[in-house]
Amino acid sequence: MNRALPVIRLRVPTDEDAVAWHRVFDDAEVMEFLGGKPAELSAYEELTARQRRHDAERGFCLWTVLDESDRVVGFTGAQPWEREWGPTGEIEIGWRLGREYWGRGYVTAAARTTLDRLRAAGLADVVAMVDAGNARSVAVTERLGMRRAETFMTPVSRREAHCYRLEL
């Protein structure tokens, strides 16, 4: 059964979004596949500043996702994979939502909008790196039409990660 996706809006993250991201991601369940512990506010201040630079330089970034009432529910977008393992140098699409917004279609709606923006920016393809145990994110990659292409072992946590690919 296909349900209607929620109305979302994406914007380049503001200074205030660092505080909002810190608030909505301050949950061990949200961070389960990202190291397990919520990050400090300073990490989000740096992340939102970096995303503003990415948008200015590349035309894409991790955008803030706003719901139909303009509440910050998380982020989605794309940025280069800059680690020395995995699909180094490729453009990765990613997402993160506050726990209270899971299961409502926000990520799918936001990720589809992201793919449209990346196509418009001229990108030929994207990857998504997903922890093998993250069934919710695996389901999103499938809804986006992505296909699992490679498996990596993360160097620090020694967890299995899957690389999904999509030609735009």
N, C-alpha and C positions, 0 to 999 in steps of 0.2 A: 504494500500500500504506500503510495507517495503522498506525503502531506505537504502542504504549502510551507515554504521556508519563511522564517521571520524577516521583517524589514530590518535591515542593518545599514549603517553608514560607516565608512572608513575615513579616518583623518590622519594626517601626519601627527605623531605624538607631540604634545605640548609639555612644558615644564610641569604643569598640574597633573598630567597623565602619569608621571612617575609616582606620585602619591596614590593615584587611583590604582595603578598596576600593583603597587606594593600591597594595597588593601585587598584587592580581589584575589591576589595570588598567595596571600598569607594563610596557606592551608597545606598541611602535609599531603593530603590526597592530590591536590593540584600539582604539587612538586614531586610526586612519587617517582616519576620516570626522569626527573631532572635533578637528581641528587638527593631528593627526599626532604630537604630542609628549605623553608622559605628564605628568600634573600633579604638582605638589609635594604633600606630605602636608597642608600647610596648606589647600590647596584642598578636600581631602576632609573635613578637620575642619570647615570652614565649611559645606560642602554637607550633611554629616550633621546638623549643628546646625540648619540651615535646614529640613531635612526633618522633624525633630522638631517644629519650630514649625508647619509645614504640617499635619502630622497632628493636632496639638492644635487648630488653628484650623479646618481644613477636613474632617478625618476621612479624608484621604488624603495620600499623599506618595510619594517614591521609596523603596520598601521594600527592605530587604536580602533577597536570595534565598539561602536555605539549601538544600543538597541533603539527601538522605536520611540522611547522616551528620552533619548540622548544620555542614557546611563552608560558608563564604561563597563563593558562586560569582559574585555580581554584584548588580545591583539591577534592579528594575522598578517601575513605578508611574506616577503622574500628578502634574502640577503645572501652574499657569497658564503659558501662553506669554507671557513678559514682554518680548520684543524688540519693537522698533518696526517690524519687517517681518514678514511671514508672518501667521499667524492670531492676531494680538495679542488677548490677553484670553481666548482659548479654553483649554480644558483639554487638554493634550497628554499622551498616554501614551508612555512611553519605556522603554528597557531598555539594559543594557550587561552583558556577561559577560566573565569572564576567558577568555583564548584556549583554555585546556585544556578548557573546558566547551562549546565551540561544537559544533554538529551533534548534540547529544544530546536536544534537545527542551526544555531548561530554559527558554528564553525563551518558547516557546509556552505551556508549562504556567504559568509565572509571569504572563504577560500575560493569559491567560484568567482566572486568579484575580483579577488586578487589575481586569479588566472586571466580574467579579461584584461586587467590592467597590464599584466606582464606581456600578454600578446600584443597589446597596443604599444608597449615599449619596445617591441621587436625581438623579444627573447624567443629562441627556438625550442627550448625545453627547460624543464625544472626537475629537481629531485626532492624527495622528502625522506629524511632520516627518522625512523621510528623505532623505539625500543620494542623488541619482539614481544614483550609481554603487555604492551599497551593496546588492548583490543579496540578501544574507542578510536584512537588515532588510525589504526589499521583500517577500520571501517570507513573513516573519512577518506583515506587514500583511495579505497575501492569506489566510493561514491563519486570521486573526482575522475575516475577512469585511469588511475595510475596503476602500474604493474610492478610487482616486486622484481628487482633485477639483481641485487647483490646482498650478501650478508657480511657484516663486519663484527668484530669483537671490540667493544670499547676498551681503550687502553687502561683507564683508571679503575672503573667499576667491574670490568671483565664481564659485561653484559652483552648479549647478542642484540645487534641493531640491524634493521633491514633498510635497504635503500630502495625506494620506489621511484620510478621514472615516468615522465609524461612528456610527449612531444606536443608542443603548442601549435 
